[in-house]
Amino acid sequence: MSHLRTAFLLLLSTLAITPLQISADSLQSITSNYGLTESFNFTFPDETLNSADANDWIDDEWSLYYKKGVDWGNSNIVFSPDPSTSTSTLVRRQESSTSTSTKTKTKTSSASTSSSTSSTTTSVSSPASTALNGEPPVIRIEYPQGSYSKKTGGTQFYANPLTSSNAKVAAGSGNSTTTGQYERMLLSYDVWFPIGYAWNQGGKLPGLRGGPDPKGCSGGNETDGTTCFSTRLMWRSGGAAEVYAYIPTSQKNFCSQSQVTCNSDYGTSLARGSFSFVTGQWQTVQLLVVLNEVGTANGIVELWYNGVQALRFTNLVLRTSTDLNSVGGMFFSTFFGGDDSTWATPTDQFSYFRNIQLYAGAGASNLTGDKATVNSFATLNTGVSGWGMLGGVVLGLMGLWVL
């Protein structure tokens, strides 16, 4: 019996020691190491807003690509009290389907105010409470019961506040080449899932996108690397997480690699289960994309979860043409799915987001890479290809301690 106890304690000690060998990276160190010299903070109002006013705020303040505003899911967006200060996170109030609202907007970072009156013929959602309890509001996204992709729940929009035609490569970034665009970008945000969140089979979360086609690289639209790419986050059953990418998959041996799951008609899963989301607390994700040099497989996708690197791909082909000359901005795309009803949320559910930031810099990847027909994968600087679900469990548990 003592031998079994000793063996069990040895196993526990191994699991306990492993994450301690992984150092946490600060946001400042990441932006410095990758020469990300420009930044944009997505401003939030200083009061709660219903969906009509929330859409106006986003249209006015978040530099959306489309002048028409949010692509879809307008009524699923509100600015709500921080769920960590409230127990009413699973309540939705629906106002009249035709309403007129008067709003006064005040930016936290500015003394200027503006007032306007607007009418809408669509349903208007409101936060469950207007009591902020000393904390600024956060953005709440709703997934109505039974919704899955097909614009039935969640929301989607594309924000590109950081653009340039004459950006310079930062000192210390090596011999990176640039066309003056932002070939490298990092998206950082906090996300909260309420306790009891029903993950079902999975769903999408915000990421990055780029290229001259602002509508492709989602919903089953494959890419050849000439017009677009996208890298969103995705949760799977039980909160297991990954980067879900629309990138070229034709390079030799790409789809046969461990930790790469290709689909014939949808996106590619990168490092599925390499970390896991938890419920009932804020957790921070930081997603970095650095474009490859055209013709060379040296593109970079990295992700940090609560400051700990969860995945790292360093030899990717993200583009095959100079027409795709920049990482454009934030692809705020979130919904349940999957493309059929087996992915649907079983009940009305919400996710919450705050501290949304973009960082950008000039210069394609300067890593040594093979020709674009070949791709390779690296994980966690350990030299071992993927620690998979075990790593996801460990990082998920670390989420209980880091925040």
N, C-alpha and C positions, 0 to 999 in steps of 0.2 A: 504493500500500500504506500509505503514511504517513497518507493521508486516512482510510482505513478504521480505522487504529489510533486516530487522533484522535477519530473519531466514536464508536468503541467506548468509549474512555476518558470521553468526554463523557456517554454513557449511564450508565456506571457511577457517575460523579460525581453524576448526578441522583438515582439510586437511593440513593446513600449520604447525600445531603444531606436527602432528604425526611423520614426518620424523626427526624433531629436537630431538625426544626422542631416536633416534637410533644413537649411537656414531660411528664415523668412526674409523676403525682399520688400523694402519700402517702396512706395510709389515714387518717391524722389530718386531712389537709386535706379529704378527701372527706366524712368524718363531720361535720366542722365546717361545711363549706359547705352541707350539706343538713340541718343541725339534727338529727342523729341522736344523741340524748342518752342512750339506754339501750343496754346491750350484754350479750352472753352468750357466754362461751367454752365450747365443748363440751369437757369434761374427758376426758382419756385416762388409762387405767391406767398404772402404772409397771412393768408386766410384760406379756409376751405372753399372750394369752388364746385358747383354742379357740373355736369358733363358739357352743357352748352358753353359756360364760361371757361371751363377747362380747355375746350377746343380752341376758343379764342386766344387764350393765354399761350398755348402751344404754337398756334399760327403766328402770333406776334413776336414771341420771344425765342423760339427754338430753331429758327432758320430752316424751315422745311424745304425740301427739294421741290415739291409740288406747290404751286401757288394756291391750288384749291384746298390745301390743308391735309388733314389726316386722310389716308387712303380709305380706310374703313374701320368700323368699330367705334364710331364717334360717341355713341351713348354708353360705351363701356369704360370711359375714362372719367375719373373725377380726381380732384385733389382732396385728400382725406386726412383726418388725424393720424398720427403715427400709431400703428397697431401695437407697438410696445407700451403705449400709454393708455390703451383702451381695450375693453373686453368685447366691444361691439364690432367685431371685424367680419362677421358673417351675416350682415343685415343689408338689404338693398331697399331703398325707397324709390318708387317710380312715380314721377309727377305726370301731369296731363300730357297727352300726346301732342298737344299744341299749346305752347306756352310762350310768354314774353318775359325776358329777364333783363334786369338792369344791373350792371356790375360796376364796381369801382376797383381797379387793379392797382396794387402798389408793389413794386419790386422791392425785395429786401435790400438789394444793393444800390437802390437809387431813391432819391426823394421825390422824383417826378411821379405823377399819377395821371390816369386817364379814365374817363367815363364814357360809356356807350350803352345804347339800348339796341337789343337785337331780338328778332322773332325767328322761331324755328317750328317746323311742322313735324319733327321727329320726336321720339320719346326722349325725355330728359331724366337722367339719373342724378341722385344726390348722395352725398356721404351720409353714413348712419348718424353722425354727430358733427357738430361744428366746434366742439370743445377741444382746443389744441393742447391743453394741459402743459403749457410752457415749451412745447416742441413745435418746430415748423411743420407744415403739412407735407405729405408725401403723395406720390401719384399712385392711385389704386386702379387696377385693371380687373374688369369682371369677365368671368367665363360662365355664361348662363347654363343651367342644367341642360344636358343633351347636346351642347355645342361641340363642334370639332371642325377645324379648318373651314374652308368654304365660306369665310367671312361671317360665320355664325356666332362667334365669340372671340373675346380678346380684341386686339387692335393691331394696326400696322401703319407705320409711316417712316419716312427716310429724312433724316436731318443732316445737312452738310454745312455747318457753320464755319469750318476751316478750309479755305481754298487759297491757292496761290499759283502764280505763273512764274515766279522768280525766286522761289525758296532756295536757300543755300544749305549745303551739307554742313552739319555742325562739326566743329573741331573735335577730333578724337573719334570720329565715325569712320576713319580709314578712307579707302579709295572708292567709296560709294559713288555711283553715277546717278545723276538726276537730270530731269528735264525742267526743273523748277517747280514741279508738282510735289505733293506730299505722298511719297511712296511708302511711308511707314506711319502707322497710327495705333494708338492704344485707347480702348474704351474701358472706363472704370465705373462701376455702380454697385450699390447695395440692393439686395433683394430679400424679401420676407415672404414666407409661406406660413399661413396660420396653422396652429396645432390641429391635427386631424385632417390636413390636406390630403385629398384623394388623388394620388398621382396617376392612377389608371396606367395606360401603356406609355404615356409620354406627352410632351408638348414643347413648343419652341419658346425661346427667350431672346432678348435683344443681343445683337452682335454688330459686325461691321460689314460693309459692302463697298464696291467700287466698280468703275467702268462706265462707258457712255450709255449703256442700257440700264435705266433705273427701275425697270419692272421685271427683268429676267432674274434668273438664278434663285428661284423659289417656286413652290407649287408644282414641282416636276419638270421645270424647264431646265434641261441640262445645258452645260456651257462648254465651249471649246477653248475658252480662255481669250477670246478676242473682244468680247463686248461687256462681260461682267463676271464678278465672283461674289460670293457671300459666305460669311462665317458667323453663324448664329450659335448660341448655346442651346442645349436641349436637355430636358430631364426625361428619364425613363422610369420604369416601374421601381417603386421604392425610393425615388429621388436620385438614382444613379444618373450621372451627368456625363456630358461629352461636348465637343465642338462638332456642329453639324454644318458641313461645308458643301457649297456648290462650286467645285473647282474641276479642272480637267482630270480625267481618270485614265487617259489612254497611254500615259507613260509606262514603260515596261516594268512589270512586276509590282506596280503600285497597289493594285487591289488584292494581291496575294500576301501582302505584309500583315504581320500581326498588328493588332490595334487599328487596322483600317478595314472598314466594312463598306463596300461599294454596293449600290443598288442600280439596277438598269434604268429606272425611270425617276428616281428621286436623288436626294443628296447623299453625301458620303459621311459616315460616322467616323470621327477621329478620336481614338482613345476612349471608347465607351466604357463607363464605369471607373475611370481613373480618379474620379472624386465623386462625392455625393452631397446633394443638398439636404439640409435639415429643416425642421419646422419650428416655429415659435421664437425665432430670433433673427436679427439682421446678420447677413453674411455678405462678404465683399468678393466680387469677381473682377479681374482685370484681364482683358483680352488684347493681345498684341498681334498685329499683322504687318509683315514687311514683304513687299513685292519682290519676286525673283527678278533677276536680270533676264530679259527675253532670250530664250534659247538655252538657259542654264537652270538646272533644278536646284535652286538655292533659296527659295522662298521660305519664310518663317511664320509659323503660327505657335504662339505660346499662351498659356493661361495660368494665372495665379488665383488660388482660392484662399481667402483670408491671409494673403501674403505669402503663401507657400506655393511653389511651382507645382502644378498638377499635371501638366503635359507640355511637351516641347517637340514640335516638328521643325526640322531645320533644312530639309532638302525637298521642298515642295515646288510644284509648278502651279502657280496661281494665275498666270497669264501667259499667252503665247504671242501677243502682239503689242506693239507700242501704242496702239489705240487705247489700250487699257493702261492709262498712264498714272493713276493715283488710287489711293484708298479714299473713297469719297466721304464717308461719315458713318453715323450711327444708323443701323437698320433696326428700328424698334419694332420688332415683329414677335408677337406672343399670342399663342392660342393652343388648345388641345389638338393633337393630331400629329401625323396620321391623316389618312384620306377616307376613312369610313367610320361608321358609327361605333365600331368596337373601341375607338380611341376617345369617345365622347366623355365629357365630365359627368359623373353621376349625380351631381347636385350643383347649385349655384356656388361658385368659388371665386376667390380673389387672390391676386398677388400684389405686392407693394414694392415701390422703387423709390430710391432717394440717392443723393450725392452722385448724380450722373455727370461725368466729365469726359472730355476728349483731349488727347494730346497727339500732336503731329510733328513730323520732321521730314526732311528731304533725304533722298538717297535710297536706291534699291539695295537689296542685300549684297554684301561684298564677300559672303562666305564662298569658299571653294566648293564647286558643285559639278556634277556630271552634266552631260548634255541632257536636254529636257525630256529625252525618252526614258530616263532612269530616275528613280526616286528612292530615297531611304528615310528612315524614321529614327529619331532619338528621343529618349525619355529621361527626364529628371536628372540628367548628367550622371547617371549611374552606369551607363554602358549596357544596361539590361533592357530588353525590349518590352516595356509595359509591365506595370505591376498590377494592372487590371482591377478587379473588384476588391481585392485585399487593400490596395491603395485607396480606393474609394471609401471603404469602411473606415480606414485610419484617418483620412482627411476629414470625413464626416464627423468622426469623434473629436478631431482637433478643433472643429468648428465650435464645439461646446466650450473649449478652453480659450481660444484665441480672442473671441469677441468680448 
